[in-house]
Amino acid sequence: MNEPLLSEVDGLTLGQALRRSGARWPDQDFFKATEGSVTFSQFDKQVDQFSQSLLTLGLGRHDHVAVWLGNSLEWALTFCACARIGAVLVPINTRYTALEASYILEQADAKALVMTSVLYGLNYLNMLEQIAPSLAGAQHDLLELKELPALKRVILSEPEYATMQATPVSSLPVYAVHLEALMQQAQAHEQLQAAERAVSVEDVLLICYTSGTTGKPKGVMHNHRVLKQATRVGLALDLKPGGRILGHMPLYHVAGLYMGFIPALTLGACFVNMPQWETTRALDLLEQERITAFGGIPTHFVDLVNHPSVTQRDLSSVKNAWIGGSPVMQATFEKFKTVLGLKQLMSTYGMTENTISTSFNRLSDPIEVCCQNRAPILGPSEVKIIDIATQNEQPRGSVGEIWCRGETVMLGYYKNPEATRATITDDGWLKTGDLGRFDTEGFLSVTGRLKDMYKTGGTNVYPAEVEQFLVQHPAIAIVAIVGVPDTRLDEVGFAFVQTHPGMQMTHAELRAFCKGNLADYKVPRYLKLLAAIPRTTTGKIQRSALLELAGAELTRTNHSIPG
């Protein structure tokens, strides 16, 4: 790890880090989109313009600004302008319904909303008017809404990707102001300088809402010190000045922001924007833009290596990539690495509450280590394994809950002190809810989620362990296991399998594959094939949906699924 580079960003706010990069690499491309490139110095000046625009609208330090845009230059400008004046960014998932977005806007006390009128064929303005019907009676752009009392401003932007997919609004609603017009009118002056000086690295930078698979989303607060861990991710990828990173992961999620955008900003690389995942377009960008690093969930890699044109592509510029999420068997992992010509494919484990990457493989780690999601801790944070029953620290080799402490841990959940107290101990340990172990080398591996663990005949079963074994079956592309009730054993496993195209498997074949390799109690009692495993909008397997599906299947068949 390059400690001199890390020390340079230590103590900087995001606005200051951008100033540094703009001065160090002024003419180097920083943000590349379909409509063209913006250099570091150009982007820095545009951020000044938008920062001044926000100040003119009455927004400033500690105010919450929601952004409801897809990956775009406008999203990046909003984030950096808020950071420059000390405002707090609140990203909204672009896949959210009106009901889901309404919860975020209200719970986060958003004072302003930067949004597009259309995206993915959806009319976002109609959705906003569903959320706040009193907008229909608004007479000016300084709002007083009974549904969203904190919201005072709506700033409308029309990035190129929006106009390509649907027809934007023909006239500006009276309750909105236009982002581009604001920036054209803005002239940075002493007000901006004073606002920038007042910002502290301890100020809240971002409130990122968790996916909410087990309840209402919770707003995870991070301050400007996340720059250091995000920079470590870039260094782990060997991202250098002039490098190019593919920006296909959503910026509303910390994977896109902390593992793509911020590393590019602090390390002098270019963020090549991709508004949404489309395999052919991804290959085009990897090849034509000479991408040097990228990352994603296994689905992204499966799409790339199975594309009919992949072997005709020149992907020689791509050196390193990271992969996170579902277990991948070694043969598949090797295929990803070989077909894409990667120097290294590194596994990473992390969560929003701990600044995304707790562990990260090194460039020198062998593939048999990387494919098992075994990796050293990234950065100086303390990590320990805790016995669930006794709350005592576990020795190496033993499974328990992963606890973390240090500079990467969130500040807490916004307006949710009960959840914060339940998650962070009085002495600063973050209880991740993930299960894992340290091996003899001190590498951390993740064995599953605490809430996913189930007991069969009084013995713990960790779905991730069983899934890691089952994906070695030649027919299985993806597998997810949940625990379901059993009158005799308390709980047993229900496996949902997505096979490779054209392949099938039976429960008898699954049992035969497990025989002699897994203890009997770990072998799933039930099996159902699915065309696609349900996932959340951020790509995680949606186990709550699988539990519902399992319950419906067992009721429908009167528990007669082969077992």
MITOR-277386 format. One line per 4 residues: number of its first residue (from 1); their letters; for each residue x negated, y, z of C-alpha. Coordinates in nm, 4 decimals, padded with zeros to 6 digits. Layout:
NUM = A = X,Y,Z ~ ... $
***
This chain:
1 = MNEP = 00.0000,00.0000,00.0000 ~ -00.1307,00.3436,-00.0977 ~ -00.1409,00.5220,00.2381 ~ -00.2688,00.8566,00.0974 $
5 = LLSE = 00.0363,00.8815,-00.1301 ~ 00.2670,00.7880,00.1565 ~ 00.1134,01.0521,00.3791 ~ 00.1810,01.3147,00.1126 $
9 = VDGL = 00.5579,01.2583,00.1281 ~ 00.5654,01.2057,00.5048 ~ 00.7425,01.4997,00.6636 ~ 00.8778,01.6405,00.3362 $
13 = TLGQ = 01.2437,01.7057,00.2698 ~ 01.3726,01.5798,-00.0623 ~ 01.3809,01.9383,-00.1891 ~ 01.0170,01.9863,-00.0944 $
17 = ALRR = 00.9218,01.6536,-00.2553 ~ 01.0812,01.7700,-00.5796 ~ 00.8892,02.1009,-00.5596 ~ 00.5684,01.8991,-00.5170 $
21 = SGAR = 00.6436,01.6772,-00.8157 ~ 00.7465,01.9722,-01.0303 ~ 00.4113,02.1394,-00.9615 ~ 00.2037,01.8223,-01.0012 $
25 = WPDQ = 00.3670,01.6818,-01.3175 ~ 00.5456,01.9854,-01.4700 ~ 00.5580,01.8661,-01.8323 ~ 00.6154,01.4993,-01.7649 $
29 = DFFK = 00.9579,01.3477,-01.8321 ~ 01.1523,01.2833,-01.5134 ~ 01.5113,01.2100,-01.6221 ~ 01.5930,01.0531,-01.9581 $
33 = ATEG = 01.9512,01.0206,-02.0772 ~ 02.1142,00.9630,-02.4146 ~ 02.1308,01.3357,-02.4780 ~ 01.7610,01.3899,-02.4138 $
37 = SVTF = 01.4842,01.4191,-02.1553 ~ 01.4292,01.6667,-01.8734 ~ 01.0805,01.7271,-01.7374 ~ 00.9979,01.7570,-01.3687 $
41 = SQFD = 00.9668,02.1372,-01.3909 ~ 01.2891,02.1719,-01.5913 ~ 01.4778,01.9532,-01.3470 ~ 01.3385,02.1521,-01.0524 $
45 = KQVD = 01.4651,02.4767,-01.2084 ~ 01.8077,02.3278,-01.2810 ~ 01.8303,02.2126,-00.9201 ~ 01.7581,02.5728,-00.8147 $
49 = QFSQ = 02.0426,02.6934,-01.0363 ~ 02.2912,02.4437,-00.8988 ~ 02.1707,02.5028,-00.5419 ~ 02.2399,02.8733,-00.5837 $
53 = SLLT = 02.5806,02.7896,-00.7324 ~ 02.6716,02.5869,-00.4248 ~ 02.5615,02.8685,-00.1946 ~ 02.7707,03.1155,-00.3935 $
57 = LGLG = 03.0745,02.8908,-00.3435 ~ 03.0229,02.9080,00.0323 ~ 02.8541,02.5709,00.0764 ~ 02.5414,02.5267,00.2820 $
61 = RHDH = 02.3508,02.3362,00.5445 ~ 02.5376,02.0428,00.7038 ~ 02.8371,02.0766,00.4684 ~ 02.9487,01.7494,00.3116 $
65 = VAVW = 02.9640,01.7317,-00.0681 ~ 03.1227,01.4235,-00.2276 ~ 03.0132,01.3150,-00.5750 ~ 03.2455,01.1068,-00.7922 $
69 = LGNS = 03.0394,01.0649,-01.1066 ~ 02.8700,00.7785,-01.2854 ~ 02.4918,00.7690,-01.3281 ~ 02.4091,01.0959,-01.5033 $
73 = LEWA = 02.1920,01.4051,-01.4913 ~ 02.4791,01.5815,-01.3160 ~ 02.4792,01.3184,-01.0385 ~ 02.1055,01.3668,-00.9905 $
77 = LTFC = 02.1379,01.7461,-00.9878 ~ 02.4151,01.7300,-00.7279 ~ 02.2091,01.5073,-00.5001 ~ 01.8955,01.7192,-00.5200 $
81 = ACAR = 02.0792,02.0528,-00.4968 ~ 02.2572,01.9386,-00.1807 ~ 01.9252,01.8234,-00.0366 ~ 01.7601,02.1555,-00.1212 $
85 = IGAV = 02.0127,02.3621,00.0764 ~ 02.0624,02.1065,00.3549 ~ 02.4077,01.9897,00.2481 ~ 02.4971,01.6218,00.2908 $
89 = LVPI = 02.5765,01.4093,-00.0133 ~ 02.8674,01.1632,00.0065 ~ 02.8636,00.9282,-00.2961 ~ 03.1941,00.7726,-00.4036 $
93 = NTRY = 03.1981,00.4375,-00.5777 ~ 03.3109,00.4956,-00.9377 ~ 03.5130,00.1720,-00.9282 ~ 03.7259,00.2880,-00.6386 $
97 = TALE = 04.0997,00.3290,-00.6660 ~ 04.2725,00.6486,-00.5558 ~ 04.3498,00.4891,-00.2191 ~ 03.9873,00.3882,-00.1603 $
101 = ASYI = 03.8485,00.7258,-00.2688 ~ 04.1046,00.9020,-00.0494 ~ 03.9702,00.7245,00.2588 ~ 03.6124,00.8355,00.1843 $
105 = LEQA = 03.7050,01.1986,00.1143 ~ 03.9079,01.2233,00.4336 ~ 03.6822,01.0247,00.6677 ~ 03.3674,01.2030,00.5454 $
109 = DAKA = 03.5187,01.5540,00.5864 ~ 03.4108,01.6405,00.2322 ~ 03.4113,02.0185,00.1856 ~ 03.3455,01.9948,-00.1881 $
113 = LVMT = 03.3918,01.7302,-00.4554 ~ 03.1841,01.7108,-00.7719 ~ 03.3674,01.4868,-01.0181 ~ 03.4399,01.3997,-01.3775 $
117 = SVLY = 03.7836,01.4090,-01.5357 ~ 03.7561,01.0680,-01.7012 ~ 03.5409,00.7577,-01.6692 ~ 03.5802,00.3943,-01.7751 $
121 = GLNY = 03.9085,00.4916,-01.9387 ~ 04.0464,00.6167,-01.6055 ~ 04.1780,00.9670,-01.5487 ~ 04.0023,01.0772,-01.2305 $
125 = LNML = 04.1920,01.4050,-01.2098 ~ 04.5187,01.2135,-01.2025 ~ 04.3757,01.0008,-00.9239 ~ 04.2736,01.3112,-00.7281 $
129 = EQIA = 04.6233,01.4532,-00.7689 ~ 04.7652,01.1240,-00.6371 ~ 04.5397,01.1608,-00.3346 ~ 04.6400,01.5245,-00.2771 $
133 = PSLA = 04.9787,01.6070,-00.4360 ~ 04.9557,01.9607,-00.2938 ~ 04.6889,02.0321,-00.5581 ~ 04.9787,02.0825,-00.7996 $
137 = GAQH = 05.0706,02.4008,-00.6180 ~ 04.7159,02.5374,-00.5883 ~ 04.6878,02.8973,-00.7075 ~ 04.3091,02.9330,-00.6998 $
141 = DLLE = 03.9918,02.7311,-00.6522 ~ 03.9536,02.7905,-00.2771 ~ 04.1732,02.5102,-00.1566 ~ 04.4040,02.4625,00.1410 $
145 = LKEL = 04.5304,02.1046,00.1168 ~ 04.7422,01.9332,00.3790 ~ 04.6219,01.5894,00.2639 ~ 04.2504,01.6808,00.2702 $
149 = PALK = 04.2163,01.9794,00.5045 ~ 03.8351,01.9841,00.4868 ~ 03.8216,01.9982,00.1050 ~ 03.7752,02.3531,-00.0242 $
153 = RVIL = 03.6179,02.3138,-00.3677 ~ 03.6503,02.0834,-00.6681 ~ 03.3641,02.1110,-00.9179 ~ 03.4320,01.9479,-01.2521 $
157 = SEPE = 03.1595,01.8090,-01.4751 ~ 03.1835,01.6387,-01.8124 ~ 02.8694,01.4278,-01.8622 ~ 02.8199,01.2844,-02.2088 $
161 = YATM = 02.9166,00.9331,-02.1010 ~ 03.2631,01.0581,-02.0014 ~ 03.3405,01.2262,-02.3326 ~ 03.2278,00.9111,-02.5142 $
165 = QATP = 03.4834,00.6923,-02.3389 ~ 03.7960,00.9048,-02.3169 ~ 03.9275,01.2503,-02.3866 ~ 03.8321,01.4987,-02.1127 $
169 = VSSL = 04.0704,01.7641,-01.9912 ~ 04.1484,02.0259,-02.2541 ~ 04.1841,02.3042,-02.0015 ~ 04.0320,02.3490,-01.6586 $
173 = PVYA = 04.2785,02.2957,-01.3712 ~ 04.3268,02.6093,-01.1672 ~ 04.1967,02.4297,-00.8593 ~ 03.8610,02.3426,-01.0178 $
177 = VHLE = 03.5453,02.5237,-01.1251 ~ 03.3128,02.3995,-01.3976 ~ 02.9633,02.2807,-01.3041 ~ 02.7976,02.3896,-01.6281 $
181 = ALMQ = 02.9539,02.7381,-01.6120 ~ 02.8425,02.7758,-01.2494 ~ 02.4847,02.6941,-01.3409 ~ 02.4791,02.9339,-01.6348 $
185 = QAQA = 02.5868,03.2172,-01.4061 ~ 02.3523,03.1331,-01.1199 ~ 02.0312,03.3229,-01.0564 ~ 01.8211,03.1920,-00.7697 $
189 = HEQL = 01.7206,03.4608,-00.5188 ~ 01.6358,03.5169,-00.1529 ~ 01.9518,03.3412,-00.0327 ~ 01.8240,03.0131,-00.1772 $
193 = QAAE = 01.4769,03.0596,-00.0333 ~ 01.6208,03.1179,00.3141 ~ 01.8500,02.8162,00.2840 ~ 01.5630,02.5949,00.1728 $
197 = RAVS = 01.3401,02.7052,00.4606 ~ 01.6107,02.6132,00.7111 ~ 01.6306,02.2490,00.6032 ~ 01.4633,01.9942,00.8318 $
201 = VEDV = 01.3529,01.6382,00.7574 ~ 01.5768,01.5378,01.0489 ~ 01.8864,01.6780,00.8748 ~ 02.1331,01.4234,00.7404 $
205 = LLIC = 02.0619,01.3759,00.3693 ~ 02.3219,01.1179,00.2768 ~ 02.6307,00.9400,00.4036 ~ 02.6539,00.6190,00.2038 $
209 = YTSG = 02.9626,00.4082,00.2632 ~ 02.9257,00.0330,00.2980 ~ 03.1222,-00.1884,00.0618 ~ 03.3871,-00.2637,00.3233 $
213 = TTGK = 03.4259,-00.6366,00.2519 ~ 03.5319,-00.7003,00.6128 ~ 03.7291,-00.3847,00.6867 ~ 03.7226,-00.0119,00.6229 $
217 = PKGV = 03.3943,00.1178,00.4793 ~ 03.1589,00.2773,00.7311 ~ 02.9552,00.5874,00.6515 ~ 02.5841,00.5119,00.7011 $
221 = MHNH = 02.3860,00.8283,00.7797 ~ 02.0244,00.8736,00.6726 ~ 01.7986,01.1764,00.6978 ~ 01.5263,01.2990,00.4631 $
225 = RVLK = 01.2749,01.0531,00.6093 ~ 01.4125,00.7839,00.3742 ~ 01.1722,00.9273,00.1155 ~ 00.8861,00.7366,00.2718 $
229 = QATR = 01.0470,00.3909,00.2557 ~ 01.1801,00.4579,-00.0959 ~ 00.8269,00.5525,-00.1992 ~ 00.7004,00.2248,-00.0512 $
233 = VGLA = 00.9402,00.0416,-00.2839 ~ 00.7906,00.2243,-00.5813 ~ 00.4379,00.1427,-00.4686 ~ 00.5326,-00.2227,-00.4200 $
237 = LDLK = 00.6461,-00.2207,-00.7841 ~ 00.3135,-00.0595,-00.8793 ~ 00.5040,00.2404,-01.0179 ~ 00.2582,00.5065,-01.1311 $
241 = PGGR = 00.2747,00.8624,-01.2712 ~ 00.4000,00.8320,-01.6261 ~ 00.5681,00.4981,-01.5517 ~ 00.9296,00.4428,-01.6515 $
245 = ILGH = 01.1962,00.2780,-01.4407 ~ 01.5336,00.1583,-01.5697 ~ 01.8177,00.3337,-01.3883 ~ 02.1034,00.0883,-01.4358 $
249 = MPLY = 02.1832,00.0267,-01.0686 ~ 02.4627,00.2629,-00.9548 ~ 02.3335,00.5797,-00.7928 ~ 02.6315,00.5746,-00.5554 $
253 = HVAG = 02.4620,00.2716,-00.3944 ~ 02.1294,00.2858,-00.2132 ~ 01.9784,00.0242,-00.4470 ~ 01.9992,00.2661,-00.7378 $
257 = LYMG = 01.9032,00.5680,-00.5316 ~ 01.6297,00.4352,-00.3011 ~ 01.4824,00.1737,-00.5376 ~ 01.4987,00.3716,-00.8610 $
261 = FIPA = 01.5631,00.7433,-00.8473 ~ 01.3648,00.8494,-00.5389 ~ 01.0560,00.6362,-00.6219 ~ 01.0502,00.7985,-00.9670 $
265 = LTLG = 01.0813,01.1435,-00.8098 ~ 00.8020,01.1009,-00.5561 ~ 00.5616,00.8990,-00.7749 ~ 00.5810,01.0967,-01.1000 $
269 = ACFV = 00.7708,00.8385,-01.3058 ~ 01.0616,00.8782,-01.5457 ~ 01.4079,00.7590,-01.4461 ~ 01.5677,00.6226,-01.7639 $
273 = NMPQ = 01.9373,00.6540,-01.7000 ~ 02.1913,00.3848,-01.7854 ~ 02.5514,00.4777,-01.6940 ~ 02.6769,00.1187,-01.6812 $
277 = WETT = 02.5408,-00.2302,-01.7379 ~ 02.5627,-00.3674,-02.0910 ~ 02.3077,-00.6329,-02.1824 ~ 02.2276,-00.5276,-02.5388 $
281 = RALD = 02.1893,-00.1670,-02.4303 ~ 01.9661,-00.2742,-02.1404 ~ 01.7372,-00.4637,-02.3778 ~ 01.7325,-00.1650,-02.6131 $
285 = LLEQ = 01.6191,00.0608,-02.3311 ~ 01.3636,-00.1845,-02.1948 ~ 01.2084,-00.2065,-02.5404 ~ 01.2494,00.1417,-02.6873 $
289 = ERIT = 01.1836,00.3418,-02.3709 ~ 00.8830,00.1286,-02.2765 ~ 01.0188,00.0580,-01.9288 ~ 00.7477,-00.0476,-01.6819 $
293 = AFGG = 00.9628,-00.1550,-01.3843 ~ 01.3218,-00.2377,-01.2980 ~ 01.5256,-00.4576,-01.0663 ~ 01.8663,-00.6034,-01.0007 $
297 = IPTH = 02.0782,-00.8925,-00.8843 ~ 02.0456,-01.2390,-01.0452 ~ 02.3375,-01.1636,-01.2796 ~ 02.1337,-00.8934,-01.4530 $
301 = FVDL = 01.8473,-01.1350,-01.5171 ~ 02.0806,-01.4131,-01.6351 ~ 02.2365,-01.1716,-01.8850 ~ 01.8972,-01.0623,-02.0169 $
305 = VNHP = 01.7335,-01.4041,-02.0602 ~ 02.0469,-01.5553,-02.2196 ~ 02.0866,-01.2759,-02.4758 ~ 02.0321,-01.4143,-02.8285 $
309 = SVTQ = 01.7875,-01.1368,-02.9209 ~ 01.5671,-01.1454,-02.6110 ~ 01.2835,-01.3439,-02.7711 ~ 01.2687,-01.0984,-03.0633 $
313 = RDLS = 01.2195,-00.8016,-02.8305 ~ 00.8904,-00.6345,-02.7477 ~ 00.9072,-00.6175,-02.3694 ~ 00.5316,-00.5977,-02.3170 $
317 = SVKN = 00.5588,-00.2663,-02.1314 ~ 00.7610,-00.4240,-01.8481 ~ 00.5189,-00.5265,-01.5737 ~ 00.7089,-00.5830,-01.2499 $
321 = AWIG = 01.0644,-00.6273,-01.1299 ~ 01.2497,-00.6899,-00.8069 ~ 01.5431,-00.9255,-00.7507 ~ 01.7864,-00.9406,-00.4601 $
325 = GSPV = 02.1134,-01.1057,-00.3694 ~ 02.2061,-01.4672,-00.4398 ~ 01.9589,-01.7560,-00.4127 ~ 01.7872,-01.8581,-00.7371 $
329 = MQAT = 01.6176,-02.1944,-00.7875 ~ 01.2494,-02.1888,-00.8791 ~ 01.2986,-02.3099,-01.2381 ~ 01.5468,-02.0280,-01.3023 $
333 = FEKF = 01.3188,-01.7780,-01.1293 ~ 01.0291,-01.8898,-01.3486 ~ 01.2511,-01.8577,-01.6562 ~ 01.3344,-01.4970,-01.5650 $
337 = KTVL = 00.9662,-01.4169,-01.5236 ~ 00.8472,-01.5998,-01.8351 ~ 01.1156,-01.4951,-02.0837 ~ 01.0874,-01.1300,-01.9835 $
341 = GLKQ = 00.7069,-01.1470,-01.9735 ~ 00.6853,-01.0103,-01.6210 ~ 00.3567,-00.9839,-01.4350 ~ 00.5473,-01.0276,-01.1087 $
345 = LMST = 00.9091,-01.0824,-01.0022 ~ 00.9474,-00.9931,-00.6361 ~ 01.2257,-01.0835,-00.3968 ~ 01.3496,-00.8232,-00.1553 $
349 = YGMT = 01.5863,-00.8276,00.1407 ~ 01.7500,-00.5237,00.2881 ~ 02.0686,-00.3425,00.3771 ~ 02.2076,00.0104,00.3671 $
353 = ENTI = 02.1703,00.0479,00.7432 ~ 01.7954,-00.0186,00.7221 ~ 01.7049,00.1915,00.4143 ~ 01.7592,-00.0925,00.1660 $
357 = STSF = 01.4281,-00.2907,00.1698 ~ 01.3242,-00.4554,00.4955 ~ 01.0998,-00.7088,00.3199 ~ 00.9377,-00.7043,-00.0236 $
361 = NRLS = 00.7034,-00.9432,-00.1972 ~ 00.3505,-00.8366,-00.2873 ~ 00.2037,-00.8355,-00.6358 ~ -00.0197,-01.1257,-00.5310 $
365 = DPIE = 00.2502,-01.3521,-00.3839 ~ 00.2917,-01.6854,-00.5713 ~ 00.6182,-01.7595,-00.7475 ~ 00.7062,-02.0444,-00.5104 $
369 = VCCQ = 00.7144,-01.7875,-00.2296 ~ 00.9000,-01.5159,-00.4227 ~ 01.1746,-01.7499,-00.5439 ~ 01.2579,-01.8501,-00.1857 $
373 = NRAP = 01.3220,-01.4890,-00.0861 ~ 01.0274,-01.5141,00.1550 ~ 00.8436,-01.1856,00.1845 ~ 00.6381,-00.9731,00.4233 $
377 = ILGP = 00.7924,-00.6780,00.6030 ~ 00.7769,-00.3561,00.3994 ~ 00.6404,-00.0724,00.6095 ~ 00.5776,-00.0287,00.9801 $
381 = SEVK = 00.9231,-00.1226,01.1102 ~ 00.9485,-00.3801,01.3866 ~ 01.1463,-00.6931,01.3011 ~ 01.2324,-00.9805,01.5339 $
385 = IIDI = 01.4546,-01.2877,01.5343 ~ 01.7071,-01.3127,01.8170 ~ 01.8844,-01.6235,01.9484 ~ 02.2561,-01.5545,01.9132 $
389 = ATQN = 02.3550,-01.7264,02.2369 ~ 02.0766,-01.6156,02.4717 ~ 01.9759,-01.2841,02.3073 ~ 01.6134,-01.3891,02.3512 $
393 = EQPR = 01.3485,-01.3456,02.0851 ~ 01.2896,-01.6618,01.8831 ~ 00.9496,-01.8104,01.7940 ~ 00.8348,-01.8454,01.4347 $
397 = GSVG = 01.0248,-02.1132,01.2456 ~ 01.3486,-02.0698,01.4426 ~ 01.6642,-01.9221,01.2918 ~ 01.8393,-01.6301,01.4560 $
401 = EIWC = 01.9788,-01.2843,01.3915 ~ 01.7408,-01.0347,01.2301 ~ 01.6897,-00.7208,01.4373 ~ 01.4987,-00.4140,01.3138 $
405 = RGET = 01.3633,-00.1027,01.4820 ~ 01.1750,00.1985,01.3523 ~ 01.1865,00.4831,01.1026 ~ 01.3968,00.2928,00.8496 $
409 = VMLG = 01.6978,00.2438,01.0788 ~ 02.0033,00.4580,01.0076 ~ 02.1050,00.7470,01.2311 ~ 02.4413,00.5784,01.2882 $
413 = YYKN = 02.7881,00.5516,01.1354 ~ 02.9589,00.8842,01.0704 ~ 03.2400,00.9533,01.3194 ~ 03.2289,00.5937,01.4395 $
417 = PEAT = 03.0437,00.5820,01.7715 ~ 03.1969,00.2460,01.8663 ~ 03.0615,00.0741,01.5553 ~ 02.7271,00.2486,01.6037 $
421 = RATI = 02.6975,00.1242,01.9639 ~ 02.7921,-00.2259,01.8510 ~ 02.5202,-00.2204,01.5837 ~ 02.2276,-00.0307,01.7423 $
425 = TDDG = 02.1081,-00.1174,02.0927 ~ 02.0226,00.1463,02.3517 ~ 01.6524,00.0922,02.2805 ~ 01.6919,00.1373,01.9052 $
429 = WLKT = 01.7240,-00.2163,01.7651 ~ 01.9513,-00.2523,01.4631 ~ 02.1483,-00.5786,01.4751 ~ 02.1676,-00.6608,01.1061 $
433 = GDLG = 02.4235,-00.9407,01.1187 ~ 02.1880,-01.1383,00.8935 ~ 02.0299,-01.4677,00.9910 ~ 01.6680,-01.5442,00.9158 $
437 = RFDT = 01.3362,-01.6849,01.0303 ~ 00.9675,-01.6014,01.0200 ~ 00.7349,-01.8647,00.8779 ~ 00.3810,-01.9337,00.9959 $
441 = EGFL = 00.2457,-01.6623,00.7644 ~ 00.4781,-01.4038,00.9124 ~ 00.6963,-01.3889,00.6016 ~ 01.0667,-01.3268,00.6599 $
445 = SVTG = 01.3273,-01.5415,00.4883 ~ 01.7033,-01.4874,00.5060 ~ 01.9215,-01.7896,00.5775 ~ 02.2628,-01.6236,00.5640 $
449 = RLKD = 02.5058,-01.3849,00.7281 ~ 02.5970,-01.4307,01.0940 ~ 02.9653,-01.3917,01.0089 ~ 02.9285,-01.6465,00.7255 $
453 = MYKT = 02.7876,-01.9146,00.9570 ~ 03.0337,-02.1837,01.0564 ~ 03.0243,-02.4772,01.3001 ~ 03.0839,-02.8353,01.1893 $
457 = GGTN = 03.1271,-03.0682,01.4842 ~ 02.9556,-02.8099,01.7058 ~ 02.6510,-02.7725,01.4769 ~ 02.5690,-02.4481,01.2981 $
461 = VYPA = 02.5794,-02.4513,00.9178 ~ 02.4213,-02.1633,00.7280 ~ 02.5811,-02.1293,00.3805 ~ 02.2739,-01.9645,00.2268 $
465 = EVEQ = 02.0595,-02.2680,00.3105 ~ 02.3025,-02.5062,00.1423 ~ 02.3511,-02.2718,-00.1537 ~ 01.9737,-02.2478,-00.2019 $
469 = FLVQ = 01.9619,-02.6259,-00.2378 ~ 02.2731,-02.6642,-00.4560 ~ 02.1629,-02.4130,-00.7220 ~ 01.8921,-02.6624,-00.8104 $
473 = HPAI = 02.1628,-02.8807,-00.9673 ~ 02.1335,-02.8458,-01.3468 ~ 02.5051,-02.7727,-01.3891 ~ 02.5306,-02.5005,-01.1230 $
477 = AIVA = 02.4743,-02.1378,-01.2176 ~ 02.6115,-01.9778,-00.8987 ~ 02.7490,-02.1296,-00.5799 ~ 02.9092,-01.9732,-00.2743 $
481 = IVGV = 03.0186,-02.1629,00.0376 ~ 03.2642,-02.0586,00.3066 ~ 03.3762,-02.2367,00.6234 ~ 03.7393,-02.3482,00.6419 $
485 = PDTR = 03.9351,-02.4945,00.9365 ~ 03.9293,-02.8696,01.0038 ~ 04.1359,-03.0448,01.2695 ~ 03.8580,-03.2847,01.3679 $
489 = LDEV = 03.5309,-03.0971,01.3065 ~ 03.6547,-02.7407,01.3710 ~ 03.5174,-02.6152,01.0363 ~ 03.3842,-02.7678,00.7138 $
493 = GFAF = 03.2344,-02.6241,00.3981 ~ 03.4286,-02.5218,00.0887 ~ 03.2021,-02.4735,-00.2154 ~ 03.2961,-02.2504,-00.5072 $
497 = VQTH = 03.0855,-02.3204,-00.8139 ~ 03.0335,-02.1327,-01.1373 ~ 02.8719,-02.3739,-01.3813 ~ 02.6435,-02.2984,-01.6721 $
501 = PGMQ = 02.8336,-02.2545,-02.0019 ~ 02.9751,-02.5828,-02.1327 ~ 02.8948,-02.7815,-01.8185 ~ 03.1168,-02.9394,-01.5546 $
505 = MTHA = 03.0684,-03.1150,-01.2236 ~ 03.2767,-03.3156,-00.9780 ~ 03.2771,-03.3375,-00.6030 ~ 03.1390,-03.6904,-00.6273 $
509 = ELRA = 02.8463,-03.5603,-00.8317 ~ 02.7863,-03.2863,-00.5751 ~ 02.7808,-03.5400,-00.2908 ~ 02.5464,-03.7676,-00.4818 $
513 = FCKG = 02.3115,-03.4746,-00.5436 ~ 02.3077,-03.3910,-00.1713 ~ 02.2569,-03.7501,-00.0506 ~ 01.9181,-03.7912,00.1093 $
517 = NLAD = 01.8439,-03.4199,00.0746 ~ 02.0977,-03.2548,00.3057 ~ 02.2349,-03.3705,00.6386 ~ 02.5889,-03.5035,00.6001 $
521 = YKVP = 02.7435,-03.2230,00.8036 ~ 02.5998,-02.9636,00.5619 ~ 02.7541,-03.1182,00.2502 ~ 03.0650,-02.9187,00.1472 $
525 = RYLK = 03.3879,-03.1072,00.2070 ~ 03.5686,-02.9286,-00.0749 ~ 03.4728,-02.8100,-00.4225 ~ 03.6423,-02.5800,-00.6715 $
529 = LLAA = 03.5046,-02.4629,-01.0060 ~ 03.5556,-02.0983,-01.0977 ~ 03.4978,-01.9179,-01.4272 ~ 03.3327,-01.6398,-01.2268 $
533 = IPRT = 03.2506,-01.5993,-00.8572 ~ 03.4309,-01.2869,-00.7286 ~ 03.2012,-00.9983,-00.6402 ~ 03.2289,-00.6572,-00.4826 $
537 = TTGK = 03.1747,-00.3416,-00.6880 ~ 02.8097,-00.3463,-00.5791 ~ 02.7532,-00.7028,-00.7005 ~ 02.7706,-00.8883,-00.3685 $
541 = IQRS = 02.9595,-01.2167,-00.3494 ~ 03.3022,-01.1348,-00.2051 ~ 03.3367,-01.4022,00.0598 ~ 03.6588,-01.2544,00.1982 $
545 = ALLE = 03.8216,-01.3216,-00.1403 ~ 03.6796,-01.6745,-00.1395 ~ 03.8232,-01.7393,00.2059 ~ 04.1667,-01.6341,00.0824 $
549 = LAGA = 04.1301,-01.8505,-00.2270 ~ 04.0182,-02.1478,-00.0169 ~ 04.3182,-02.1092,00.2122 ~ 04.5555,-02.0918,-00.0837 $
553 = ELTR = 04.3965,-02.3989,-00.2446 ~ 04.4160,-02.6058,00.0737 ~ 04.7791,-02.5067,00.1247 ~ 04.8679,-02.5836,-00.2371 $
557 = TNHS = 04.7008,-02.9247,-00.2379 ~ 04.7907,-03.0098,00.1231 ~ 04.4171,-03.0566,00.1861 ~ 04.3969,-03.3225,-00.0861 $
561 = IPG = 04.0968,-03.1702,-00.2657 ~ 03.8307,-03.4476,-00.2857 ~ 03.6490,-03.4707,00.0438 $
***
